[in-house]
Amino acid sequence: MVTYSFQLEDFEKWLAGFATKLDTTVNDHILSLPSRLGDGTIMARNVNPHFSYSIMNFKLTDDLELRRETGAKGFVVTFNQVETQKEGLVGLPPQPISEKKAFFRNDIFLTESSNPASLRLTAGTTVKRLLIYCSHELANQYLPADLHEKLAAFARANSGADSPLFINLTHRTMLKELFEINNNDPVSQIKRLSVVIHLIERSLHSFLRQEQAMLPRTVKKTDLESMQHIEQILSSRLEGFPSLESLAHEVYMSTSKLKNLFKQVYGDTLYDYYNKSRLQRARELLLNGQVSIKQAGSEIGFSNLSHFAKAFRKEFGILPRDLVKGR
């Protein structure tokens, strides 16, 4: 197992330290994992001395533990899309959380960068993470004093293990765009920064309103995990809406409890979330020029082209043919 302990000041310095730990180098802000640890990359960029971000996109062949020690004061927003088949450990003693079964982390955390934290990732884990660091000094420039203090209080209280927000369809779409940006694109840096800023804006609204901050206190952790499992099903199965009974069976709960919990956690009904997911998939297919309009509708379960066009316009405010014309 590789263990990397660090004090977070900015992500370029963090990545340089990690490269030294692995006895390798960072080239053009990118570290390619050595094969003994995994396959994939980690990118780090400092926008200025007070703002930086890191994009992780790899699969591990060995265990990895990242240990953040007490360091500079600031905010860290972490978007996790982590899939593992083995045990993982999140948080520091005295109350670490141990995951002993296959699971998929699909959440967002806001923490204080000066607070210790730990993340253990086991061999076989697929990691897609975006981490953003912002100093308190920079946050003070752009946030009213009362909102900054509210945000700081939430970050200080957040253990990084049991107070997440959840990655919804909008977050997922933007993260997918971020991970697919080509390094050879001459404006790749601008594209990445644009997506990062949009993600910050959306997540800050949730943190500042604390819309979901109380969920872990009112909903059991096992139920929250169950909702993440259902969200994965709805966002990946686009050819037809699964029955409520089959979804409820997946998480061993009644259909009424499932419907109420999902709406509470994600803000949409089960069908609305599924419908938005499949329409987003059709939009991606059309923008990429992969299929015709008819094929796009058929792939996500629409047998009637006019019904597909109507649903598409209701969701995106534009007809599929007009989207294709403006591509």
NUKOLBA-985988 format. One record per residue (C-alpha): x, y, z; residue number from 0. Coordinates in Angstrom, 2 decimals, padded with zeros to 5 digits. Layout:
# residues N
@xx: X | yy: Y | zz: Z | num: NUM
...
END
This chain:
# residues 327
@xx: 000.00 | yy: 000.00 | zz: 000.00 | num: 0
@xx: 001.14 | yy: 003.54 | zz: -000.80 | num: 1
@xx: 000.53 | yy: 006.11 | zz: 001.95 | num: 2
@xx: 000.91 | yy: 009.81 | zz: 001.21 | num: 3
@xx: 000.75 | yy: 012.30 | zz: 004.07 | num: 4
@xx: 000.61 | yy: 015.97 | zz: 003.23 | num: 5
@xx: -000.32 | yy: 019.49 | zz: 004.29 | num: 6
@xx: -002.53 | yy: 021.09 | zz: 001.69 | num: 7
@xx: -001.43 | yy: 024.55 | zz: 000.51 | num: 8
@xx: -002.24 | yy: 024.23 | zz: -003.18 | num: 9
@xx: -002.76 | yy: 021.29 | zz: -005.50 | num: 10
@xx: 000.30 | yy: 021.80 | zz: -007.70 | num: 11
@xx: 002.51 | yy: 021.51 | zz: -004.62 | num: 12
@xx: 000.41 | yy: 018.55 | zz: -003.45 | num: 13
@xx: 000.90 | yy: 016.77 | zz: -006.79 | num: 14
@xx: 004.64 | yy: 017.46 | zz: -006.83 | num: 15
@xx: 004.92 | yy: 015.89 | zz: -003.38 | num: 16
@xx: 002.92 | yy: 012.86 | zz: -004.50 | num: 17
@xx: 005.19 | yy: 012.46 | zz: -007.54 | num: 18
@xx: 008.23 | yy: 012.48 | zz: -005.26 | num: 19
@xx: 006.58 | yy: 009.83 | zz: -003.08 | num: 20
@xx: 006.06 | yy: 007.66 | zz: -006.18 | num: 21
@xx: 009.56 | yy: 008.42 | zz: -007.53 | num: 22
@xx: 008.14 | yy: 009.85 | zz: -010.74 | num: 23
@xx: 007.58 | yy: 013.29 | zz: -012.28 | num: 24
@xx: 004.78 | yy: 015.69 | zz: -013.18 | num: 25
@xx: 004.70 | yy: 016.66 | zz: -016.86 | num: 26
@xx: 002.65 | yy: 019.67 | zz: -017.95 | num: 27
@xx: 000.63 | yy: 019.58 | zz: -014.70 | num: 28
@xx: -000.19 | yy: 015.87 | zz: -015.15 | num: 29
@xx: 001.05 | yy: 012.86 | zz: -013.20 | num: 30
@xx: 000.62 | yy: 009.47 | zz: -014.87 | num: 31
@xx: 000.34 | yy: 006.78 | zz: -012.21 | num: 32
@xx: 003.14 | yy: 004.19 | zz: -012.33 | num: 33
@xx: 001.81 | yy: 000.75 | zz: -013.23 | num: 34
@xx: 002.66 | yy: -000.63 | zz: -009.79 | num: 35
@xx: -000.01 | yy: 001.67 | zz: -008.32 | num: 36
@xx: -002.58 | yy: 001.99 | zz: -011.09 | num: 37
@xx: -003.56 | yy: 003.20 | zz: -014.52 | num: 38
@xx: -004.64 | yy: 006.78 | zz: -015.17 | num: 39
@xx: -003.75 | yy: 010.35 | zz: -014.35 | num: 40
@xx: -003.95 | yy: 013.14 | zz: -011.79 | num: 41
@xx: -003.94 | yy: 016.76 | zz: -012.94 | num: 42
@xx: -003.35 | yy: 019.81 | zz: -010.75 | num: 43
@xx: -003.66 | yy: 023.50 | zz: -011.62 | num: 44
@xx: -003.14 | yy: 026.64 | zz: -009.57 | num: 45
@xx: -005.36 | yy: 029.39 | zz: -010.94 | num: 46
@xx: -003.76 | yy: 031.85 | zz: -008.51 | num: 47
@xx: -002.09 | yy: 031.61 | zz: -005.07 | num: 48
@xx: -005.51 | yy: 031.29 | zz: -003.42 | num: 49
@xx: -007.37 | yy: 028.95 | zz: -005.79 | num: 50
@xx: -006.41 | yy: 025.58 | zz: -007.24 | num: 51
@xx: -007.96 | yy: 022.31 | zz: -008.31 | num: 52
@xx: -007.06 | yy: 018.68 | zz: -008.99 | num: 53
@xx: -008.71 | yy: 016.14 | zz: -011.30 | num: 54
@xx: -008.20 | yy: 012.45 | zz: -010.53 | num: 55
@xx: -009.08 | yy: 009.84 | zz: -013.14 | num: 56
@xx: -007.55 | yy: 006.41 | zz: -012.56 | num: 57
@xx: -008.00 | yy: 002.78 | zz: -011.52 | num: 58
@xx: -005.82 | yy: 001.35 | zz: -008.75 | num: 59
@xx: -003.80 | yy: -001.87 | zz: -008.86 | num: 60
@xx: -002.58 | yy: -001.37 | zz: -005.27 | num: 61
@xx: -004.03 | yy: 000.17 | zz: -002.12 | num: 62
@xx: -003.62 | yy: 003.92 | zz: -001.66 | num: 63
@xx: -004.11 | yy: 006.02 | zz: 001.46 | num: 64
@xx: -004.16 | yy: 009.81 | zz: 001.32 | num: 65
@xx: -003.71 | yy: 011.49 | zz: 004.71 | num: 66
@xx: -004.30 | yy: 015.23 | zz: 005.00 | num: 67
@xx: -002.62 | yy: 016.72 | zz: 008.04 | num: 68
@xx: -003.18 | yy: 020.08 | zz: 009.73 | num: 69
@xx: -002.17 | yy: 022.81 | zz: 007.28 | num: 70
@xx: -003.24 | yy: 026.07 | zz: 005.66 | num: 71
@xx: -006.74 | yy: 027.34 | zz: 006.31 | num: 72
@xx: -009.20 | yy: 027.26 | zz: 003.45 | num: 73
@xx: -012.12 | yy: 025.40 | zz: 001.92 | num: 74
@xx: -011.88 | yy: 022.12 | zz: 000.04 | num: 75
@xx: -014.84 | yy: 021.03 | zz: -002.09 | num: 76
@xx: -014.58 | yy: 017.40 | zz: -003.19 | num: 77
@xx: -016.74 | yy: 015.74 | zz: -005.85 | num: 78
@xx: -016.48 | yy: 011.96 | zz: -005.49 | num: 79
@xx: -017.33 | yy: 009.35 | zz: -008.09 | num: 80
@xx: -015.53 | yy: 006.35 | zz: -006.62 | num: 81
@xx: -016.44 | yy: 002.72 | zz: -007.27 | num: 82
@xx: -014.83 | yy: -000.11 | zz: -005.34 | num: 83
@xx: -015.39 | yy: -003.80 | zz: -004.72 | num: 84
@xx: -013.47 | yy: -003.97 | zz: -001.45 | num: 85
@xx: -013.29 | yy: -002.40 | zz: 001.97 | num: 86
@xx: -012.53 | yy: 001.32 | zz: 002.18 | num: 87
@xx: -011.92 | yy: 003.67 | zz: 005.09 | num: 88
@xx: -012.95 | yy: 007.32 | zz: 005.20 | num: 89
@xx: -012.11 | yy: 009.73 | zz: 008.00 | num: 90
@xx: -009.70 | yy: 009.68 | zz: 010.91 | num: 91
@xx: -010.15 | yy: 008.02 | zz: 014.31 | num: 92
@xx: -011.96 | yy: 007.98 | zz: 016.65 | num: 93
@xx: -014.92 | yy: 007.41 | zz: 014.30 | num: 94
@xx: -013.78 | yy: 006.23 | zz: 010.85 | num: 95
@xx: -016.38 | yy: 004.83 | zz: 008.48 | num: 96
@xx: -015.59 | yy: 001.39 | zz: 007.10 | num: 97
@xx: -017.17 | yy: 000.13 | zz: 003.89 | num: 98
@xx: -017.00 | yy: -003.69 | zz: 003.69 | num: 99
@xx: -018.95 | yy: -004.31 | zz: 000.51 | num: 100
@xx: -019.02 | yy: -003.12 | zz: -003.07 | num: 101
@xx: -020.13 | yy: 000.47 | zz: -003.10 | num: 102
@xx: -020.23 | yy: 003.60 | zz: -005.20 | num: 103
@xx: -019.50 | yy: 006.97 | zz: -003.63 | num: 104
@xx: -021.37 | yy: 009.65 | zz: -005.52 | num: 105
@xx: -021.26 | yy: 012.65 | zz: -003.23 | num: 106
@xx: -019.88 | yy: 016.10 | zz: -002.48 | num: 107
@xx: -018.05 | yy: 017.20 | zz: 000.66 | num: 108
@xx: -017.10 | yy: 020.61 | zz: 001.95 | num: 109
@xx: -014.29 | yy: 020.56 | zz: 004.52 | num: 110
@xx: -011.81 | yy: 022.88 | zz: 006.18 | num: 111
@xx: -008.39 | yy: 022.24 | zz: 004.62 | num: 112
@xx: -006.63 | yy: 022.67 | zz: 007.98 | num: 113
@xx: -008.59 | yy: 019.77 | zz: 009.50 | num: 114
@xx: -007.02 | yy: 016.28 | zz: 009.29 | num: 115
@xx: -008.75 | yy: 013.76 | zz: 007.01 | num: 116
@xx: -007.98 | yy: 010.41 | zz: 005.47 | num: 117
@xx: -009.11 | yy: 008.42 | zz: 002.46 | num: 118
@xx: -008.14 | yy: 004.79 | zz: 001.85 | num: 119
@xx: -008.73 | yy: 003.37 | zz: -001.61 | num: 120
@xx: -008.25 | yy: -000.32 | zz: -002.29 | num: 121
@xx: -006.85 | yy: -002.10 | zz: -005.33 | num: 122
@xx: -009.46 | yy: -002.35 | zz: -008.07 | num: 123
@xx: -011.09 | yy: 000.95 | zz: -007.15 | num: 124
@xx: -012.07 | yy: 003.26 | zz: -010.02 | num: 125
@xx: -011.56 | yy: 006.90 | zz: -009.04 | num: 126
@xx: -013.03 | yy: 010.00 | zz: -010.63 | num: 127
@xx: -012.64 | yy: 012.97 | zz: -008.28 | num: 128
@xx: -012.55 | yy: 016.73 | zz: -008.54 | num: 129
@xx: -011.00 | yy: 018.60 | zz: -005.62 | num: 130
@xx: -011.08 | yy: 022.39 | zz: -005.35 | num: 131
@xx: -009.12 | yy: 024.49 | zz: -002.84 | num: 132
@xx: -010.02 | yy: 028.08 | zz: -002.03 | num: 133
@xx: -008.33 | yy: 030.15 | zz: 000.70 | num: 134
@xx: -010.44 | yy: 031.97 | zz: 003.27 | num: 135
@xx: -008.87 | yy: 035.19 | zz: 002.04 | num: 136
@xx: -010.26 | yy: 034.69 | zz: -001.46 | num: 137
@xx: -013.66 | yy: 033.56 | zz: -000.18 | num: 138
@xx: -013.81 | yy: 036.71 | zz: 001.94 | num: 139
@xx: -013.44 | yy: 038.84 | zz: -001.19 | num: 140
@xx: -016.45 | yy: 037.31 | zz: -002.93 | num: 141
@xx: -018.83 | yy: 036.34 | zz: -000.13 | num: 142
@xx: -020.69 | yy: 038.57 | zz: 002.31 | num: 143
@xx: -019.27 | yy: 038.21 | zz: 005.82 | num: 144
@xx: -022.32 | yy: 036.40 | zz: 007.21 | num: 145
@xx: -022.38 | yy: 033.87 | zz: 004.38 | num: 146
@xx: -018.65 | yy: 033.28 | zz: 004.63 | num: 147
@xx: -018.96 | yy: 032.53 | zz: 008.35 | num: 148
@xx: -021.92 | yy: 030.24 | zz: 007.74 | num: 149
@xx: -019.92 | yy: 028.34 | zz: 005.13 | num: 150
@xx: -016.87 | yy: 028.19 | zz: 007.40 | num: 151
@xx: -018.92 | yy: 026.85 | zz: 010.30 | num: 152
@xx: -020.38 | yy: 024.11 | zz: 008.11 | num: 153
@xx: -016.91 | yy: 023.18 | zz: 006.79 | num: 154
@xx: -015.46 | yy: 023.01 | zz: 010.29 | num: 155
@xx: -018.31 | yy: 020.80 | zz: 011.48 | num: 156
@xx: -018.21 | yy: 018.52 | zz: 008.45 | num: 157
@xx: -016.27 | yy: 015.37 | zz: 009.28 | num: 158
@xx: -015.84 | yy: 014.53 | zz: 005.61 | num: 159
@xx: -017.50 | yy: 011.20 | zz: 006.33 | num: 160
@xx: -021.11 | yy: 011.65 | zz: 007.35 | num: 161
@xx: -022.39 | yy: 015.00 | zz: 006.05 | num: 162
@xx: -022.36 | yy: 014.81 | zz: 002.25 | num: 163
@xx: -024.40 | yy: 016.43 | zz: -000.41 | num: 164
@xx: -025.22 | yy: 014.20 | zz: -003.36 | num: 165
@xx: -024.10 | yy: 014.42 | zz: -006.96 | num: 166
@xx: -027.27 | yy: 014.96 | zz: -008.98 | num: 167
@xx: -027.88 | yy: 014.82 | zz: -012.70 | num: 168
@xx: -026.60 | yy: 018.36 | zz: -013.32 | num: 169
@xx: -023.38 | yy: 017.70 | zz: -011.39 | num: 170
@xx: -022.94 | yy: 014.37 | zz: -013.16 | num: 171
@xx: -023.29 | yy: 015.97 | zz: -016.61 | num: 172
@xx: -020.73 | yy: 018.68 | zz: -015.85 | num: 173
@xx: -018.29 | yy: 016.21 | zz: -014.28 | num: 174
@xx: -018.55 | yy: 013.96 | zz: -017.33 | num: 175
@xx: -017.72 | yy: 016.94 | zz: -019.53 | num: 176
@xx: -014.75 | yy: 017.77 | zz: -017.30 | num: 177
@xx: -013.27 | yy: 014.27 | zz: -017.37 | num: 178
@xx: -013.64 | yy: 014.05 | zz: -021.16 | num: 179
@xx: -011.79 | yy: 017.29 | zz: -022.02 | num: 180
@xx: -008.87 | yy: 016.46 | zz: -024.33 | num: 181
@xx: -005.46 | yy: 017.59 | zz: -023.07 | num: 182
@xx: -004.46 | yy: 018.43 | zz: -026.64 | num: 183
@xx: -007.32 | yy: 020.90 | zz: -027.02 | num: 184
@xx: -005.68 | yy: 024.38 | zz: -027.19 | num: 185
@xx: -008.39 | yy: 025.81 | zz: -024.94 | num: 186
@xx: -008.59 | yy: 022.83 | zz: -022.57 | num: 187
@xx: -007.47 | yy: 024.90 | zz: -019.58 | num: 188
@xx: -010.22 | yy: 027.47 | zz: -020.17 | num: 189
@xx: -012.82 | yy: 024.72 | zz: -020.60 | num: 190
@xx: -011.79 | yy: 023.03 | zz: -017.36 | num: 191
@xx: -011.82 | yy: 026.26 | zz: -015.40 | num: 192
@xx: -015.28 | yy: 027.10 | zz: -016.75 | num: 193
@xx: -016.70 | yy: 023.75 | zz: -015.62 | num: 194
@xx: -014.97 | yy: 024.01 | zz: -012.23 | num: 195
@xx: -016.45 | yy: 027.47 | zz: -011.59 | num: 196
@xx: -019.94 | yy: 026.33 | zz: -012.61 | num: 197
@xx: -019.68 | yy: 023.36 | zz: -010.24 | num: 198
@xx: -018.56 | yy: 025.64 | zz: -007.41 | num: 199
@xx: -021.48 | yy: 027.98 | zz: -008.04 | num: 200
@xx: -024.03 | yy: 025.17 | zz: -007.96 | num: 201
@xx: -022.57 | yy: 023.43 | zz: -004.92 | num: 202
@xx: -022.21 | yy: 026.66 | zz: -002.96 | num: 203
@xx: -025.91 | yy: 027.37 | zz: -003.36 | num: 204
@xx: -026.62 | yy: 024.01 | zz: -001.76 | num: 205
@xx: -024.06 | yy: 024.44 | zz: 001.01 | num: 206
@xx: -025.11 | yy: 027.97 | zz: 001.88 | num: 207
@xx: -028.79 | yy: 027.10 | zz: 001.93 | num: 208
@xx: -027.90 | yy: 023.84 | zz: 003.67 | num: 209
@xx: -030.74 | yy: 022.24 | zz: 001.73 | num: 210
@xx: -029.42 | yy: 018.76 | zz: 002.35 | num: 211
@xx: -027.07 | yy: 019.38 | zz: 005.28 | num: 212
@xx: -029.58 | yy: 017.99 | zz: 007.76 | num: 213
@xx: -030.28 | yy: 014.80 | zz: 005.83 | num: 214
@xx: -027.79 | yy: 012.63 | zz: 007.70 | num: 215
@xx: -029.52 | yy: 013.56 | zz: 010.96 | num: 216
@xx: -033.00 | yy: 012.70 | zz: 009.73 | num: 217
@xx: -032.32 | yy: 009.81 | zz: 007.35 | num: 218
@xx: -030.36 | yy: 006.70 | zz: 008.28 | num: 219
@xx: -027.00 | yy: 006.24 | zz: 006.59 | num: 220
@xx: -028.12 | yy: 002.91 | zz: 005.15 | num: 221
@xx: -031.14 | yy: 004.60 | zz: 003.55 | num: 222
@xx: -028.93 | yy: 007.31 | zz: 002.05 | num: 223
@xx: -026.70 | yy: 004.63 | zz: 000.54 | num: 224
@xx: -029.79 | yy: 002.91 | zz: -000.82 | num: 225
@xx: -030.87 | yy: 006.13 | zz: -002.55 | num: 226
@xx: -027.45 | yy: 006.41 | zz: -004.17 | num: 227
@xx: -027.87 | yy: 002.86 | zz: -005.47 | num: 228
@xx: -031.28 | yy: 003.71 | zz: -006.93 | num: 229
@xx: -029.88 | yy: 006.89 | zz: -008.51 | num: 230
@xx: -027.23 | yy: 004.78 | zz: -010.23 | num: 231
@xx: -029.90 | yy: 002.50 | zz: -011.68 | num: 232
@xx: -032.03 | yy: 005.38 | zz: -012.94 | num: 233
@xx: -029.11 | yy: 007.22 | zz: -014.55 | num: 234
@xx: -027.71 | yy: 004.15 | zz: -016.31 | num: 235
@xx: -030.86 | yy: 002.29 | zz: -017.43 | num: 236
@xx: -032.27 | yy: 004.48 | zz: -020.19 | num: 237
@xx: -034.20 | yy: 002.03 | zz: -022.34 | num: 238
@xx: -037.19 | yy: 001.82 | zz: -020.04 | num: 239
@xx: -038.32 | yy: 002.91 | zz: -016.60 | num: 240
@xx: -038.00 | yy: 000.01 | zz: -014.16 | num: 241
@xx: -041.05 | yy: -000.83 | zz: -012.09 | num: 242
@xx: -041.40 | yy: 000.69 | zz: -008.64 | num: 243
@xx: -041.65 | yy: -002.82 | zz: -007.24 | num: 244
@xx: -038.32 | yy: -003.88 | zz: -008.77 | num: 245
@xx: -036.60 | yy: -000.71 | zz: -007.50 | num: 246
@xx: -038.03 | yy: -001.17 | zz: -004.02 | num: 247
@xx: -036.87 | yy: -004.80 | zz: -004.04 | num: 248
@xx: -033.33 | yy: -003.62 | zz: -004.85 | num: 249
@xx: -033.13 | yy: -001.76 | zz: -001.54 | num: 250
@xx: -035.52 | yy: -003.88 | zz: 000.55 | num: 251
@xx: -038.08 | yy: -001.19 | zz: 001.31 | num: 252
@xx: -041.68 | yy: -000.39 | zz: 000.49 | num: 253
@xx: -042.52 | yy: 001.53 | zz: -002.67 | num: 254
@xx: -043.98 | yy: 004.42 | zz: -000.65 | num: 255
@xx: -040.84 | yy: 004.77 | zz: 001.46 | num: 256
@xx: -038.67 | yy: 004.60 | zz: -001.64 | num: 257
@xx: -040.64 | yy: 007.32 | zz: -003.42 | num: 258
@xx: -040.59 | yy: 009.65 | zz: -000.42 | num: 259
@xx: -036.92 | yy: 009.15 | zz: 000.38 | num: 260
@xx: -035.74 | yy: 009.61 | zz: -003.20 | num: 261
@xx: -037.69 | yy: 012.87 | zz: -003.57 | num: 262
@xx: -036.25 | yy: 014.10 | zz: -000.25 | num: 263
@xx: -032.64 | yy: 013.33 | zz: -001.21 | num: 264
@xx: -032.60 | yy: 014.25 | zz: -004.92 | num: 265
@xx: -035.47 | yy: 016.71 | zz: -005.24 | num: 266
@xx: -037.15 | yy: 014.86 | zz: -008.14 | num: 267
@xx: -039.57 | yy: 011.98 | zz: -008.33 | num: 268
@xx: -038.13 | yy: 008.68 | zz: -009.46 | num: 269
@xx: -039.65 | yy: 008.96 | zz: -012.94 | num: 270
@xx: -038.69 | yy: 012.63 | zz: -013.40 | num: 271
@xx: -035.08 | yy: 011.81 | zz: -012.51 | num: 272
@xx: -035.04 | yy: 008.86 | zz: -014.89 | num: 273
@xx: -036.60 | yy: 010.93 | zz: -017.67 | num: 274
@xx: -034.09 | yy: 013.77 | zz: -017.26 | num: 275
@xx: -031.24 | yy: 011.24 | zz: -017.30 | num: 276
@xx: -032.29 | yy: 009.60 | zz: -020.55 | num: 277
@xx: -032.99 | yy: 012.93 | zz: -022.27 | num: 278
@xx: -029.54 | yy: 014.14 | zz: -021.24 | num: 279
@xx: -028.09 | yy: 011.00 | zz: -022.82 | num: 280
@xx: -029.96 | yy: 011.71 | zz: -026.06 | num: 281
@xx: -028.65 | yy: 015.29 | zz: -026.05 | num: 282
@xx: -025.07 | yy: 014.01 | zz: -025.69 | num: 283
@xx: -025.56 | yy: 011.59 | zz: -028.60 | num: 284
@xx: -026.92 | yy: 014.34 | zz: -030.84 | num: 285
@xx: -024.19 | yy: 016.83 | zz: -029.91 | num: 286
@xx: -021.52 | yy: 014.23 | zz: -030.65 | num: 287
@xx: -023.08 | yy: 013.46 | zz: -034.03 | num: 288
@xx: -023.18 | yy: 009.76 | zz: -033.17 | num: 289
@xx: -026.74 | yy: 009.03 | zz: -034.24 | num: 290
@xx: -029.74 | yy: 010.46 | zz: -036.07 | num: 291
@xx: -032.59 | yy: 012.11 | zz: -034.17 | num: 292
@xx: -034.74 | yy: 009.02 | zz: -034.67 | num: 293
@xx: -031.95 | yy: 006.76 | zz: -033.41 | num: 294
@xx: -031.35 | yy: 008.97 | zz: -030.37 | num: 295
@xx: -035.01 | yy: 008.81 | zz: -029.40 | num: 296
@xx: -035.16 | yy: 005.06 | zz: -029.98 | num: 297
@xx: -032.04 | yy: 004.43 | zz: -027.90 | num: 298
@xx: -033.59 | yy: 006.03 | zz: -024.83 | num: 299
@xx: -036.94 | yy: 004.28 | zz: -025.22 | num: 300
@xx: -039.06 | yy: 006.60 | zz: -027.41 | num: 301
@xx: -040.81 | yy: 004.78 | zz: -030.24 | num: 302
@xx: -042.70 | yy: 007.92 | zz: -031.32 | num: 303
@xx: -040.48 | yy: 010.67 | zz: -032.76 | num: 304
@xx: -042.94 | yy: 013.48 | zz: -032.03 | num: 305
@xx: -043.22 | yy: 012.40 | zz: -028.39 | num: 306
@xx: -039.43 | yy: 012.42 | zz: -028.16 | num: 307
@xx: -039.22 | yy: 015.90 | zz: -029.70 | num: 308
@xx: -041.88 | yy: 017.24 | zz: -027.33 | num: 309
@xx: -040.16 | yy: 015.80 | zz: -024.24 | num: 310
@xx: -036.77 | yy: 017.06 | zz: -025.46 | num: 311
@xx: -038.06 | yy: 020.61 | zz: -025.97 | num: 312
@xx: -039.73 | yy: 020.60 | zz: -022.56 | num: 313
@xx: -036.45 | yy: 019.65 | zz: -020.90 | num: 314
@xx: -033.98 | yy: 021.76 | zz: -022.90 | num: 315
@xx: -036.11 | yy: 024.47 | zz: -024.50 | num: 316
@xx: -035.06 | yy: 023.46 | zz: -028.00 | num: 317
@xx: -036.16 | yy: 020.86 | zz: -030.54 | num: 318
@xx: -033.71 | yy: 018.06 | zz: -031.38 | num: 319
@xx: -033.50 | yy: 019.22 | zz: -035.02 | num: 320
@xx: -032.55 | yy: 022.74 | zz: -033.98 | num: 321
@xx: -029.89 | yy: 021.40 | zz: -031.64 | num: 322
@xx: -028.41 | yy: 019.37 | zz: -034.48 | num: 323
@xx: -028.49 | yy: 022.37 | zz: -036.84 | num: 324
@xx: -026.59 | yy: 024.52 | zz: -034.38 | num: 325
@xx: -024.02 | yy: 021.84 | zz: -033.57 | num: 326
END
